[in-house]
């Protein structure tokens, strides 16, 4: 991915638990998600991989880039939390094209999304195990006469504990703590009808290319006691997991539902300490 240089920080106002910042770069404004947040780099890996898969399906996601951030960049006085995050984020971070003007889609706004795109979004989120597109949190924006998918950091939950990944793990259905935004508006038979088309678009080359874009600095904190030299093996493990998940019959089309009352905030691995 292209590496941009930060000229100055435009805004550090809280926009969610990932604490992104808006910066001016040598190529214009970019929204940047930082490595130094308590959630670590797993969400950045998910953003890159899921973004590439979404594009292969013909869905719109903000273009990604790498942004070199100065750890000593100006932070508003009194924002000690952001200062700590910036100190831990010096160097390469993940940037996105800044959608402006843009507005969040919510409620009846989502009715304007075509049936085909609803099916594609539902298929994508169940494939990558993204629990974060619900009626109360659609993570969709409208800009430039298009609907954009944002915030995929909660996807690919398997990456946080590879010791639990077995040969059968990729075939397991996702667990939906809250119903997906389009679970009730995409008929199961329609999703099955699209399944062969969508799965054919996500080739092994798509997966390999997506993982090749993930920089070592995002992968290394997820390796645990393994040496940094194993990052290529870890990339191959992601590809193998997702490729096996695409094997027919694809169990992820029908999720395992858990009562929403069992949910208390974001998944523990993504919650603030």
N, C-alpha and C positions, 0 to 999 in steps of 0.2 A: 504494500500500500504506500501511497504518497506520504512523505513526512513533511509537515508544515511547521513553521517556526512561530511561536507566540510573540506577538508584539506587546500586547497588554491584556489584562483581564478586564472585561467589560462589566461582568456581573457575577456575583457568587451567591445570589439569593437562593434559598433552599427550594428545590423543585421535587423533592422526594428523598428517600433514604440513600440513594446513590450519590447525592450531592454534586450534580454536574455544575460546571461553570461555563459561562459564555466568554469567549476570548476573541480578540482580533488577531488574525494571522496574516502572513504574507500573501495569502490567497483569499482573504475576506473573513467574515465572522464564522466561527464554528462552535458548536456545543460540544463540550469535552467532558467525558466521564473519566474520573481519576483513579489511578491505581491504589492510592493511599487510603481509600475508604475502608471502614471496618469489614465490609463484605469481601474485600480482597479482589483478586483479578478474575475469578471464575465468571462473574457477570460480563466482563469484557470479552472473554473467550466466547461466551454464549451470544453476545451481540454480533460478533463477527461471523460466526458460523451460521446462526439463524438468519441473519441478513442475507447472506449469500444464497441460502436455500430458498428464502422467500423470493428473491429475484429470479431464481430458476423457474419458479411457478408463475412468473409474470406479475407478482405483487410489488407495490412500491414501498421501499424503505429508504430513509435518508442515506446518501452515499457516505461511506466510512473512509477515514484517513487516520494517520497517526499524527499526533501533535506533541511537539517538544515543549514542555512547560517548565518555566523557571520556578524552582521551589521558593525563591525569594520574591516572587511577584507580589505586587501590592494586594493586601487584604484589608477590608474595612476594619477600623479600630474596634476592638471588642469582640470580633468574631474569632474567638480562640479555636473553636472547632474547625473552621475552615483553614485556619493557619496550620493546625496539626495535620490536616489532610494534605495540604499543599506541600508541607515539609516531606511527607512520605510519598509524594507523587512527582518529585523532580525528575525530569527526563521524559521518556515516551509514555503517552497516554492515548486514549481512544477518542477521536473526534468524529463528528457528524455534520453534514450540511445543515445549516441553520434554516429552518422553514419559517419564512417571514414574508408576508403575513400568514398566520395559521391560526386555526382554532381547534380545540378539542371536540371530538364527536361524542355525544352522549344521548341517551334516551332515544327519542324518535329520529334523531339524526341518522342513526344506523340503518333506518328503513330505506335510505337512499342507496345503500350499497347493493350492487347487483347480486342475483342469486349465485352466479358463477364465482364471484369474488368471496361471497360468504362461505361457500363450500371450500374454496382454496384456503381461506384463513383458518377455518375449522380443521381441515386436514393438516395444514402446517403445524398448528399449535399442538395437536395431538401427537404428531410425529416427533416433534422436538420436546414434548413434555413441558409445554409452557402453561403454568397455572394462572397466569396473570392477564387474561383477557376475559373479563366478566362484565355483567351489566353494570356493576358499580365501578368498574375500572376497565373501560374498553381499550385503552392504549391505542387509540386511533385518532388521527388528525386530518383536517381538511386544509389543503394548501395547493395552489397552482392548479386548481380544477382536478385534483386527484385526492384519493384517500390514501394516507400513509400509515404504515404499521410502525410503532415505536416501542421501546422498552422491552427487550427480550432477555434481560439479565437473569430472570428467574428460571429460564429454560435449561435443559441439559443437566438436570439435577444429579444424574449418575456420576458426574465428574468430581463430586466432592468426596466420594469414598469408593475407590476402585476395588477395594477388598470385597465389596458386596456384589460386584458384577460377576455373574456366572454366564455359562453358555446360554441359559434360558432367559436371562434378564432382558435382553433387547426385545423379546417377543411379548413381554408382559404389557397389558393395557395400562394406559396412564391412569392416575388417580385424580379425579376432579373433586376438590374440596368444595368448590362452588361451580355451578353449571357454566359451561363456556357461553360466551355472549351469543353465539349462533347455534347453540345446541338444540334449541326448539324451533328454529326457522329453517334448518337444513334437514330434510327428511333423510333417514338412514339409507333408504334405497337410492336417493340422489347422490349421497356421499359415496356409496358403493359404485355408482355409475361413473363418478369422477376419479375414483381411486386409481384405476389403471393408467389414466392419463397423467395424473399428478406424480405417481410413483415412477413413471417412465421418464419424467423430466429431471428427477433427482438422480442423476447418474453417479457412478463412482468418481468420475472425473470432477463433477461438481463438488462432491464432498472433499476430495483431495485438494482441490483448489482453495476451498474455504479454509481448511486447516493450514494450508501453506501460508495463508495471510496472517495467521496468528503469530505475533512475534514471541521469541523466547522469553522476553521479560514478563509476558503475561502467563506463560505456561510454567515457568520455573517455580513460582511459589506454590503451585499445585502438585509438585512432584514429591513433596515430603522429604524423606531421607534419600531419595534417589538423586543421582548426580545430574547437573544440568545437561550433560551429554545425552541423556535419555529423552530429551524433548522430542526428538524425531520419532522415537518409539511411542511416545504418548500421542503424538499426532496420528500415528497409524492406528492406535487403539480407539481413538474417537471415530475414525473412518470405519473401522471394523464394526464398532457398535452400531453406528447409524446404518451401515450397509446391511447388516444382519436384520436390523429393524424393518428394512424394506422387503424382506423375504415374505412371500405369500404363504399362507393367509396372514394379512396384517392385523394383528390383534389390537393395535392402537386405535382402530376405527371406532371401537366400542369401549368407552372408559369404564373404570370401576368408580362408582359414585360413593362419596362419603358425605354424610349429612353436614351441611354448612355450619351447623352449630358446633361442630368439632373443630372448626377453624378459629384460631386466635391470632390474628395478624399474619405477617409474612412468614414463610418457612424459616425455621431457626437459623439456617446457614446464611440467610439474607437479612436477618433482623439486626438492628443496631444492638451493640452490647449494653 
